[in-house]
Amino acid sequence: MISVPMLGWSVVSAARIEVPTHYLGLFRWPNLAVISDMSRSDKRLYGSVLAQLHKSLAYIMLLLAFSHAGAALYHHFAKRDNVLTRMLPPFVL
């Protein structure tokens, strides 16, 4: 959950053109100086590797989230135990 946004920040920092990143429209988020100060060829190399890693980890995180939700629904509807009800906040019940 931490690595995907950090890798996204790295990918934006390795972009060929300097596009400002704004945090919720409140302030400008700076690029990583280590990456943005690299040469153009190094940015291209690292940027493509970081982008692929960012994409792969994001898909893995989505898969884990859907698997977790599916397992909770399986316990609730198939096994009919109280695993899902223990996870829900009290005002939902």
Biotite code that builds the C-alpha atoms (Angstrom):
import biotite.structure as struc

atoms = struc.array([
    struc.Atom([0.000, 0.000, 0.000], chain_id="A", res_id=1, res_name="MET", atom_name="CA", element="C"),
    struc.Atom([2.971, 2.297, 0.450], chain_id="A", res_id=2, res_name="ILE", atom_name="CA", element="C"),
    struc.Atom([5.091, 1.087, -2.453], chain_id="A", res_id=3, res_name="SER", atom_name="CA", element="C"),
    struc.Atom([2.500, 1.738, -5.203], chain_id="A", res_id=4, res_name="VAL", atom_name="CA", element="C"),
    struc.Atom([2.165, 5.505, -4.519], chain_id="A", res_id=5, res_name="PRO", atom_name="CA", element="C"),
    struc.Atom([5.922, 5.809, -3.968], chain_id="A", res_id=6, res_name="MET", atom_name="CA", element="C"),
    struc.Atom([6.593, 4.139, -7.310], chain_id="A", res_id=7, res_name="LEU", atom_name="CA", element="C"),
    struc.Atom([4.020, 6.411, -8.948], chain_id="A", res_id=8, res_name="GLY", atom_name="CA", element="C"),
    struc.Atom([5.832, 9.416, -7.509], chain_id="A", res_id=9, res_name="TRP", atom_name="CA", element="C"),
    struc.Atom([9.069, 8.025, -8.938], chain_id="A", res_id=10, res_name="SER", atom_name="CA", element="C"),
    struc.Atom([7.482, 7.554, -12.366], chain_id="A", res_id=11, res_name="VAL", atom_name="CA", element="C"),
    struc.Atom([6.202, 11.144, -12.394], chain_id="A", res_id=12, res_name="VAL", atom_name="CA", element="C"),
    struc.Atom([9.643, 12.358, -11.320], chain_id="A", res_id=13, res_name="SER", atom_name="CA", element="C"),
    struc.Atom([11.222, 10.485, -14.253], chain_id="A", res_id=14, res_name="ALA", atom_name="CA", element="C"),
    struc.Atom([8.920, 12.087, -16.842], chain_id="A", res_id=15, res_name="ALA", atom_name="CA", element="C"),
    struc.Atom([10.558, 13.803, -19.821], chain_id="A", res_id=16, res_name="ARG", atom_name="CA", element="C"),
    struc.Atom([8.682, 17.027, -19.239], chain_id="A", res_id=17, res_name="ILE", atom_name="CA", element="C"),
    struc.Atom([8.218, 18.744, -15.907], chain_id="A", res_id=18, res_name="GLU", atom_name="CA", element="C"),
    struc.Atom([4.510, 18.506, -15.163], chain_id="A", res_id=19, res_name="VAL", atom_name="CA", element="C"),
    struc.Atom([3.543, 19.921, -11.768], chain_id="A", res_id=20, res_name="PRO", atom_name="CA", element="C"),
    struc.Atom([1.824, 17.520, -9.409], chain_id="A", res_id=21, res_name="THR", atom_name="CA", element="C"),
    struc.Atom([-0.718, 19.069, -7.051], chain_id="A", res_id=22, res_name="HIS", atom_name="CA", element="C"),
    struc.Atom([-1.803, 17.405, -3.816], chain_id="A", res_id=23, res_name="TYR", atom_name="CA", element="C"),
    struc.Atom([-5.602, 17.615, -3.711], chain_id="A", res_id=24, res_name="LEU", atom_name="CA", element="C"),
    struc.Atom([-5.338, 21.001, -5.395], chain_id="A", res_id=25, res_name="GLY", atom_name="CA", element="C"),
    struc.Atom([-3.906, 22.489, -2.205], chain_id="A", res_id=26, res_name="LEU", atom_name="CA", element="C"),
    struc.Atom([-0.178, 22.717, -2.944], chain_id="A", res_id=27, res_name="PHE", atom_name="CA", element="C"),
    struc.Atom([2.432, 21.629, -5.456], chain_id="A", res_id=28, res_name="ARG", atom_name="CA", element="C"),
    struc.Atom([4.032, 18.286, -4.706], chain_id="A", res_id=29, res_name="TRP", atom_name="CA", element="C"),
    struc.Atom([7.774, 18.252, -5.527], chain_id="A", res_id=30, res_name="PRO", atom_name="CA", element="C"),
    struc.Atom([9.417, 15.646, -7.723], chain_id="A", res_id=31, res_name="ASN", atom_name="CA", element="C"),
    struc.Atom([12.079, 13.367, -6.307], chain_id="A", res_id=32, res_name="LEU", atom_name="CA", element="C"),
    struc.Atom([15.338, 15.237, -6.845], chain_id="A", res_id=33, res_name="ALA", atom_name="CA", element="C"),
    struc.Atom([17.361, 12.018, -7.168], chain_id="A", res_id=34, res_name="VAL", atom_name="CA", element="C"),
    struc.Atom([15.357, 10.994, -10.210], chain_id="A", res_id=35, res_name="ILE", atom_name="CA", element="C"),
    struc.Atom([14.506, 14.355, -11.742], chain_id="A", res_id=36, res_name="SER", atom_name="CA", element="C"),
    struc.Atom([18.210, 15.337, -11.819], chain_id="A", res_id=37, res_name="ASP", atom_name="CA", element="C"),
    struc.Atom([19.170, 12.270, -13.896], chain_id="A", res_id=38, res_name="MET", atom_name="CA", element="C"),
    struc.Atom([20.120, 12.483, -17.537], chain_id="A", res_id=39, res_name="SER", atom_name="CA", element="C"),
    struc.Atom([17.391, 11.990, -20.145], chain_id="A", res_id=40, res_name="ARG", atom_name="CA", element="C"),
    struc.Atom([18.580, 8.481, -21.067], chain_id="A", res_id=41, res_name="SER", atom_name="CA", element="C"),
    struc.Atom([18.710, 7.414, -17.409], chain_id="A", res_id=42, res_name="ASP", atom_name="CA", element="C"),
    struc.Atom([15.231, 8.833, -16.828], chain_id="A", res_id=43, res_name="LYS", atom_name="CA", element="C"),
    struc.Atom([13.928, 6.849, -19.797], chain_id="A", res_id=44, res_name="ARG", atom_name="CA", element="C"),
    struc.Atom([15.523, 3.622, -18.527], chain_id="A", res_id=45, res_name="LEU", atom_name="CA", element="C"),
    struc.Atom([14.486, 3.985, -14.887], chain_id="A", res_id=46, res_name="TYR", atom_name="CA", element="C"),
    struc.Atom([11.101, 5.448, -15.779], chain_id="A", res_id=47, res_name="GLY", atom_name="CA", element="C"),
    struc.Atom([10.092, 2.452, -17.871], chain_id="A", res_id=48, res_name="SER", atom_name="CA", element="C"),
    struc.Atom([11.230, -0.019, -15.215], chain_id="A", res_id=49, res_name="VAL", atom_name="CA", element="C"),
    struc.Atom([9.515, 1.934, -12.430], chain_id="A", res_id=50, res_name="LEU", atom_name="CA", element="C"),
    struc.Atom([6.313, 2.301, -14.473], chain_id="A", res_id=51, res_name="ALA", atom_name="CA", element="C"),
    struc.Atom([6.128, -1.447, -15.103], chain_id="A", res_id=52, res_name="GLN", atom_name="CA", element="C"),
    struc.Atom([6.773, -2.192, -11.436], chain_id="A", res_id=53, res_name="LEU", atom_name="CA", element="C"),
    struc.Atom([4.145, 0.401, -10.400], chain_id="A", res_id=54, res_name="HIS", atom_name="CA", element="C"),
    struc.Atom([1.577, -1.157, -12.752], chain_id="A", res_id=55, res_name="LYS", atom_name="CA", element="C"),
    struc.Atom([2.326, -4.729, -11.662], chain_id="A", res_id=56, res_name="SER", atom_name="CA", element="C"),
    struc.Atom([2.117, -3.939, -7.949], chain_id="A", res_id=57, res_name="LEU", atom_name="CA", element="C"),
    struc.Atom([-1.124, -2.002, -8.465], chain_id="A", res_id=58, res_name="ALA", atom_name="CA", element="C"),
    struc.Atom([-2.688, -5.031, -10.176], chain_id="A", res_id=59, res_name="TYR", atom_name="CA", element="C"),
    struc.Atom([-1.441, -7.318, -7.404], chain_id="A", res_id=60, res_name="ILE", atom_name="CA", element="C"),
    struc.Atom([-2.938, -4.982, -4.789], chain_id="A", res_id=61, res_name="MET", atom_name="CA", element="C"),
    struc.Atom([-6.288, -4.987, -6.625], chain_id="A", res_id=62, res_name="LEU", atom_name="CA", element="C"),
    struc.Atom([-6.187, -8.782, -6.832], chain_id="A", res_id=63, res_name="LEU", atom_name="CA", element="C"),
    struc.Atom([-5.527, -9.034, -3.106], chain_id="A", res_id=64, res_name="LEU", atom_name="CA", element="C"),
    struc.Atom([-8.345, -6.601, -2.283], chain_id="A", res_id=65, res_name="ALA", atom_name="CA", element="C"),
    struc.Atom([-10.869, -8.517, -4.413], chain_id="A", res_id=66, res_name="PHE", atom_name="CA", element="C"),
    struc.Atom([-9.642, -11.838, -3.005], chain_id="A", res_id=67, res_name="SER", atom_name="CA", element="C"),
    struc.Atom([-10.055, -10.516, 0.525], chain_id="A", res_id=68, res_name="HIS", atom_name="CA", element="C"),
    struc.Atom([-13.595, -9.301, -0.203], chain_id="A", res_id=69, res_name="ALA", atom_name="CA", element="C"),
    struc.Atom([-14.433, -12.593, -1.915], chain_id="A", res_id=70, res_name="GLY", atom_name="CA", element="C"),
    struc.Atom([-13.164, -14.589, 1.058], chain_id="A", res_id=71, res_name="ALA", atom_name="CA", element="C"),
    struc.Atom([-15.264, -12.492, 3.428], chain_id="A", res_id=72, res_name="ALA", atom_name="CA", element="C"),
    struc.Atom([-18.371, -13.054, 1.285], chain_id="A", res_id=73, res_name="LEU", atom_name="CA", element="C"),
    struc.Atom([-17.580, -16.767, 1.060], chain_id="A", res_id=74, res_name="TYR", atom_name="CA", element="C"),
    struc.Atom([-17.460, -16.999, 4.839], chain_id="A", res_id=75, res_name="HIS", atom_name="CA", element="C"),
    struc.Atom([-20.714, -15.078, 5.155], chain_id="A", res_id=76, res_name="HIS", atom_name="CA", element="C"),
    struc.Atom([-22.811, -16.818, 2.493], chain_id="A", res_id=77, res_name="PHE", atom_name="CA", element="C"),
    struc.Atom([-21.255, -20.289, 2.005], chain_id="A", res_id=78, res_name="ALA", atom_name="CA", element="C"),
    struc.Atom([-19.885, -21.158, 5.433], chain_id="A", res_id=79, res_name="LYS", atom_name="CA", element="C"),
    struc.Atom([-22.479, -19.031, 7.261], chain_id="A", res_id=80, res_name="ARG", atom_name="CA", element="C"),
    struc.Atom([-20.097, -18.066, 10.062], chain_id="A", res_id=81, res_name="ASP", atom_name="CA", element="C"),
    struc.Atom([-19.685, -14.651, 11.676], chain_id="A", res_id=82, res_name="ASN", atom_name="CA", element="C"),
    struc.Atom([-16.378, -13.603, 10.100], chain_id="A", res_id=83, res_name="VAL", atom_name="CA", element="C"),
    struc.Atom([-17.941, -10.826, 7.991], chain_id="A", res_id=84, res_name="LEU", atom_name="CA", element="C"),
    struc.Atom([-20.098, -9.515, 10.823], chain_id="A", res_id=85, res_name="THR", atom_name="CA", element="C"),
    struc.Atom([-17.001, -9.268, 13.056], chain_id="A", res_id=86, res_name="ARG", atom_name="CA", element="C"),
    struc.Atom([-15.297, -7.086, 10.427], chain_id="A", res_id=87, res_name="MET", atom_name="CA", element="C"),
    struc.Atom([-18.159, -4.665, 9.956], chain_id="A", res_id=88, res_name="LEU", atom_name="CA", element="C"),
    struc.Atom([-18.549, -1.595, 12.169], chain_id="A", res_id=89, res_name="PRO", atom_name="CA", element="C"),
    struc.Atom([-21.306, -1.790, 14.778], chain_id="A", res_id=90, res_name="PRO", atom_name="CA", element="C"),
    struc.Atom([-23.588, 0.829, 13.152], chain_id="A", res_id=91, res_name="PHE", atom_name="CA", element="C"),
    struc.Atom([-23.931, -1.300, 9.968], chain_id="A", res_id=92, res_name="VAL", atom_name="CA", element="C"),
    struc.Atom([-25.509, -4.200, 11.818], chain_id="A", res_id=93, res_name="LEU", atom_name="CA", element="C"),
])
